[in-house]
Amino acid sequence: TVAGTKDDLDTFIYFLKRLLRIRKLLIKISQNQFIPFYRLKIRLKKEIVTIGDKSIKPEKLSAKPIPPKNWDKIINDNNYTIIDTRNNYEVSIGTFKNAINPMTNSFREFPNFINKAKFDKKKPIAMFCTGGIRCEKASSYLLKNGFKNVYQLDGGILNYLEFKKDKKKSLWKGECFVFDNRVSVNKDLIKGEYDQCYGCRHPITPYDKKLKSYEKGVTCKYCIDTKSNKKIISSKVRQIQIDKAEKDGIEHPFKKIFYDEI
């Protein structure tokens, strides 16, 4: 994911296509008033998402893509098993009608969920995730383990939300968690109501921030009973430093920068 002004992003996409020597690139675009990342971060990884099975090769074996225009028909069909491949904290703020929540804390737990669920391998399975990446791995795992008819939402939830112009007819319920400082986006792909507990990274509502368990940058109802005193003290010290920098007008790594300030 990258963020920037339109001109900068157009230039980036142009050079990316030249670098990869491709003409077409599936791009999902949304708008925001502030820069959703604190810094540029580039990492070289063996896997974009880790499923814990090195034999899984989605470039050789993966599900049949279902375009967004056909997705509603699929999830309304009782012959299909619909699986949300995302983690529980993502599913908790929004998902599709009729979707099964694997209740995973990380993607590594997904194979264990499939093995325990005992799904009928002959029955068609349709799965989805945020942008389609996890489904490539998840579907490859299912096909490798004997499932016959596996499908995935092409481009993921974000592609569906972009396609679905009539929001009242959308079968998406809630908001979609995103891995940047927007935290979530709504059906219009605009920043949603959720914030994030920077003590545990769990999405939280405005109501959650009114609870006694919430302390900005330190704890929320999801982590207050699990964090060690050492971690709580460390988080408090960090938040004090951030608050002081904000008050004194000093630049700091966690400053929210709006595009009209660039």
ABEGO torsion letter per residue (X at the ends): XBBEBAAAAAAAAAAAAAAAGBABBBBBBBBBABBABABBBBBBBABABBAGBAABBAAABBBBBBBAAAAAAAAABAABBBBBABBAAAAAAEBBBGBBBAGBABAAAAAAAAAAAGBBAABBBBBBBAAGAAAAAAAAAAAAAGBABBBBBBGEAAAAAAABABAAABABBEBBBBBBAAGBBBAAGBBBABBBBAAAGBBBBAAAAABAABBBGABBAAAAAABBAAAAAAAAAAAAAAAAAAAAGBBBAABBBBAAAX
